[in-house]
Amino acid sequence: MKKIDRSKINEMSISLGSTIRQAMEVISRGGIGTVFIVDTQSRRFLGLMTDGDIRRAILKGWSLETKIELLERPQAKTAAIGMNVAEITKMFGETVRVIPILDQESKIVDIALYDQRLRLPVAEPSLAEKELAYVTDCIVSNWISSTGKYVSQFEALFADFCGSRHAVATSNGTTALHLALLALDIHQGDEVIVPSLTFIATANAVSYTGAKPVFVDSESTTWNIDPDLVAKAVTPRTKAIIPVHLYGHPADMDPILEIARRHDLAVIEDAAEAHGAGYKGKKVGSIGDIGIFSFYGNKIITTGEGGMIVTDNPDIAQRVRLLRDHGMSPSRRYWHPVLGYNYRLTNIQAAIGVAQVERIESILQAKLDIAQRYEKQLEGVAGIIRPPQAKWAQNVYWLYSILVEEEYGIGRDDLMAELNLMHIETRPFFLPVHTQPIYNTGQYLSVSQELASKGLSLPSSASLQKHEIDRVCKAIKDIHKKVENKIRVNRTS
Ligand SMILES: Cc1ncc(COP(=O)(O)O)c(C=O)c1O
């Protein structure tokens, strides 16, 4: 956000009695394409006009000598003195590029200008009044630890959202995975099949139990674990499969469930990145034996840090609750029949979670709208492969992610560097876990490795505005054109 010289505010202001001609003169002197209308005596802000508003008035037949009080003026967006930069930044839009900042007497004290150099983050949380109200309630009522009404409310709301019978909140997605594996009694000597192309937590949770994560390659169509290869990876030691719904697109669950049935294996869905994603009419997380979610700050909904386990199995839910709370018997205080953990979510975090679930549908809709705008604008850009959307799946586009092929002209890393210079943050795909120093299995998993080298995620926050998506797409197209021209010049010279 740019600021301007405050002493110039008066020079950029006119009264309602001024004419279109005077407004145009002020706009042309001011250099921000906008004139402010103020009360001559009190200097109170009354509205503003942009050069576009004036152009439209003239096209409607108004003369240069028309008084601007006769013209239609759009409702102006204003900020109040004391608002922070982030709050003001959110007010900018496709047509809102100038925001006057007013004091208590409605006088302009400063002007915020939209800056093309404004950094677009990949994913930032969408927090609103309800989150603040519920957190305030925790503080006012003194319920700030893991006991309190919001934890059970959050669990009930989230179970309902997923279409699962039980939900148990945990301190994060990784502890949710760990507890899910423990509840299934997975331990040293067991094997658990996981995709290699995932965040490392999927595999680490397996390692925490002493079991061995067995890495399987992904499908190039969905970017998720390849069911044919899952079947081949099953051994007598295999106890479970953890499909991951990567970047918001569901894994192909039916063949995975079929393999699990055939070999008597459990299925834990890692839906950390896919709240609300659909698979053949069901929500992810509710399809396997257990589903887990993350509510880390960049996820579809957030509690800062946080996680959830969902299941239809009451025994699993009960066991997870026991393990989450130091293994303490629910019927006898300080009596610990099993080795447990402190993996609880706090009431404050759950309060944020309740507010987030209450408006998850609008967050998901915003994500879908963002994806559709990207889809339209990136269609046909040479060398850009858009994210998967299988017929049987409802992708929730946690992160709108693309692949950069050779045809684009430069590689993924160079594109990321160029976008970074244009203040557009991107994120490379996860590095395949089987290649990480702590696992380093020596496997060659061609699809995962190729996706990891070509994939990047674009800005995808639910608050992202249309003009910001347009800015990202234009940047991707401009960079491609620049590279193409360079290649052409090199060929002809
Ligand atoms: C696929 C996947 N699984 C598990 C996790 C772990 O969740 P958390 O960060 O809440 O521990 C993440 C989080 O980033 C994830 O992306």
The ligand as an SDF file (V2000), in Angstrom:
LIG
                    3D

 16 16  0  0  0  0  0  0  0  0999 V2000
   -0.7720  -33.8500    3.8390 C   0  0  0  0  0  0  0  0  0  0  0  0
   -0.5060  -33.3680    5.2240 C   0  0  0  0  0  0  0  0  0  0  0  0
   -0.5450  -34.2420    6.2400 N   0  0  0  0  0  0  0  0  0  0  0  0
   -0.3270  -33.8540    7.5000 C   0  0  0  0  0  0  0  0  0  0  0  0
   -0.0580  -32.5500    7.8200 C   0  0  0  0  0  0  0  0  0  0  0  0
    0.2450  -32.1940    9.2400 C   0  0  0  0  0  0  0  0  0  0  0  0
   -0.6080  -31.2410    9.7860 O   0  0  0  0  0  0  0  0  0  0  0  0
   -0.0660  -30.2300   10.9180 P   0  0  0  0  0  0  0  0  0  0  0  0
    0.8190  -29.2500   10.2660 O   0  0  0  0  0  0  0  0  0  0  0  0
   -1.3400  -29.6110   11.4330 O   0  0  0  0  0  0  0  0  0  0  0  0
    0.6200  -31.0300   11.9390 O   0  0  0  0  0  0  0  0  0  0  0  0
   -0.0340  -31.5980    6.8160 C   0  0  0  0  0  0  0  0  0  0  0  0
    0.2080  -30.2030    7.1580 C   0  0  0  0  0  0  0  0  0  0  0  0
    0.7330  -29.3730    6.6050 O   0  0  0  0  0  0  0  0  0  0  0  0
   -0.2510  -32.0110    5.4740 C   0  0  0  0  0  0  0  0  0  0  0  0
   -0.2000  -31.1300    4.4700 O   0  0  0  0  0  0  0  0  0  0  0  0
  1  2  1  0
  2  3  1  0
  2 15  2  0
  3  4  2  0
  4  5  1  0
  5  6  1  0
  5 12  2  0
  6  7  1  0
  7  8  1  0
  8  9  2  0
  8 10  1  0
  8 11  1  0
 12 13  1  0
 12 15  1  0
 13 14  2  0
 15 16  1  0
M  END
$$$$
